[in-house]
Amino acid sequence: MILNILVIALSLNLIWVDQIRVSLRVTNKSPEKSCSSAGQMPFPASSTPKRHRAYNNSSTGCPFLESVAVPIEYSEVRKGMVIVGEDKHLYTVIDRSLHTPGNLRSILMLKVKNLKTGSVIEKRFKPDDKVETAFLDKREMEYIYQDTDGYVFMDKENFEQVTLRADFVGDIMGYMMPNTNAFVVFYESNPISVELPPTVELKVTETDPNMKGATAAAQYKPATLETGMKVQVPPFVGVGETIRIDTRTGEYLERVKS
């Protein structure tokens, strides 16, 4: 009799312990990882964009997209597109024209600019030949400081930093002060160009004394800006004044009212 009571009590105790284990497993279950975290883009299988491949992240099971270059016919090339040349350089299409001389085969003329060298060339292509288009990643970045290696820019979204060499950025740093923004264009994770805003505002640090009563029609004079860049300004512009400059031409536009 006593033995039977002990067996029943032991069985009830084991059941109670198993319930606690199950409860702990449910309570401590790791939350499901969201596929919307940085670097992953969830999408339904039916809406996978063209010219992208879908992959599954082995660590999370989440799908993500990877851009891939897809050949197209030259007849599909339009102004503003960026194509990969036979020399593997990137070219932006400035102009195009299609010629069909009589019964002969059509010839496509493209005027393109080499994004690395800046040189502009015209070249003939067969409309049905294939060419790869380049998918560029344009990021808004903040110029933060200069060091011995070059100019350091920080991504405005993820705060990653990249250093651009002086020979890469060229004269454009004459338009930029620390904590100002520009767009850095990447191809296959490598920076290929920097795009400035159309205008910037910079302070005049050195120029000849302003002339009383001078007008904009009078002779312009040289001025040095806070970045070290030199521009021509009207004679009424003085030291300490802020002026607006056209980054495309390097020309003075107007004084900025304080």
Secondary structure as UniProt FT lines:
FT   HELIX           2..27
FT   TURN            35..36
FT   TURN            38..39
FT   HELIX           45..47
FT   TURN            50..51
FT   STRAND          52..56
FT   TURN            58..60
FT   STRAND          63..67
FT   STRAND          71..73
FT   HELIX           74..76
FT   TURN            79..80
FT   STRAND          82..84
FT   TURN            86..87
FT   STRAND          90..99
FT   TURN            102..103
FT   STRAND          107..114
FT   TURN            115..117
FT   STRAND          120..125
FT   TURN            127..128
FT   STRAND          130..133
FT   STRAND          137..147
FT   TURN            148..149
FT   STRAND          150..155
FT   TURN            156..158
FT   STRAND          161..164
FT   HELIX           166..169
FT   HELIX           170..175
FT   TURN            178..179
FT   STRAND          180..187
FT   TURN            188..189
FT   STRAND          190..195
FT   STRAND          199..207
FT   TURN            212..213
FT   TURN            216..217
FT   STRAND          221..225
FT   TURN            226..227
FT   STRAND          230..233
FT   TURN            235..236
FT   TURN            239..240
FT   STRAND          242..246
FT   TURN            247..249
FT   STRAND          252..255
//
